[in-house]
Amino acid sequence: MPVHSADSSDPQKPASETTHSSQTEIQCEVGEAQFHIARQIAAQRWQEARSLHRFLGAAVVGSLALHGGVLSTSIGSSQQPQEPEA
């Protein structure tokens, strides 16, 4: 009965092919890890951008409301009817 070693390499393959296969597997695992990290960073940046967009939108709306109120007040005060002089 043949004894199987803990090594998953095929004894029929040459050592260079086994090494190349192992390196390819490692590169795939590293690539997958980098992909997941990049995806997490992208999701975080997307959330930051959405938060900034909401903040800036609220700031612009608030600024327009403030300036709009000031403008309407100044326009309203200049358009008040003047009392006739007696």
Secondary structure, 3 states (H helix, E strand, C coil): CCCCCCCCCCCCCCHHHHHHHHHHHHHHHHHHHHHHHHHHHHHHHHHHHHHHHHHHHHHHHHHHHHHHHHHHHHHHHHCCCCCCCC
